[in-house]
Every structure is written in structure tokens, then in C-alpha cells.
Amino acid sequence: MTAATPETKRPGVRPIVFWFAVAGGTAAWLLHLLVGYWTIELSCPTEGLGLPVFLVILTVVLTAAVAAACYAAWWTLRHLPDPRTGEVEAPVAPRPPLWPTSERRRVQREQAREYPARAWDAVPDTARNRFLVTGGLYMNLLSLGMVGLGIVPVLAIGPCW
């Protein structure tokens, strides 16, 4: 095993927390939409008496899951290093001097081996992670509203109107 260097260590959060922060709220909203739809579709012809109670419990549980994803996104955003002053920074390649063309190509080849392209980094860039988490936070807030508002028709007009 090799020692963790600034280029190979993971940024400040665990991957499971990171991906829950990015996609957890949207997944909970999708689950609420699908389970609620199929529950109503299967229960309404039989006039199930426990259907509104089940839908309220489903909404409360999935609203808590979306709220947890919102908190995870906010927490992750605060614990990722700032791309301008962060801990994980790629080394800056020095500019080659203005030499004859063959010498310049040799220097560029050496620098290409020494500093590979950012797209192939072992650890994704901090700015990319912050972008994903920021988008996840906004999607989680939208999902929180959608799951929370999904209970209004059930309580106002009933699930089997």
C-alpha cells in the first residue's frame, strides 16, 4: 500500500454520504411517487380503509428521508474543501521556455507525463464535487416540497375520489 498524498486521498466526506447528498432526496421522491401511485391503484377498487393512514405514514417517513438528504447535502457542502483555497490541489505545470520547436515538444512531452490531464485524476476535482452537491441540495429541496405537497390531495379529497 502506498501512503495517501494530497493527490490520492479522498476529499473530506465518505462516498456514501456524498452520493446520498447528491441523489437521496430525488430517490425518495421517486419512491413516494411510485409506491403511493401503486398503493392507490391496488387499494381503491377494494375501498381499503387503512389507505389514507398508510399514505400519511409513507409521506412522513419519506419526508424525513428527504430532509436527511437535505441535511447531508448541506453538511457535505460545508466539509468539502474550497476549490480556490482547498487542501486537494493539482500541481501547476510550469510554462516551458520559448526554445526551438523540438526542445519545446520534448519539454511538453515530459510535462504531459508528469502532470496528466485533470479528467483522469484518481480523485475527482473539488469543484466538480461541490457542483454535484450543490445541485443535489437544490434537487433535495425541490423533492422535499414535492413529497410534502403530495399528501395534500389525500387529506383534502381522499385518495379514491
Secondary structure, DSSP 8 states (H G I E B T S, - for coil): -----TTTS--SS-HHHHHHHHHHHHHHHHHHHHHHHHHHHHHGGGT-TTHHHHHHHHHHHHHHHHHHHHHHHHHHHHHS--TTT-S----------S--HHHHHHHHHHHHHHS--GGG-SS--HHHHHHHHHHHHHHHHHHHHHHHHTTHHHHHH-TT-
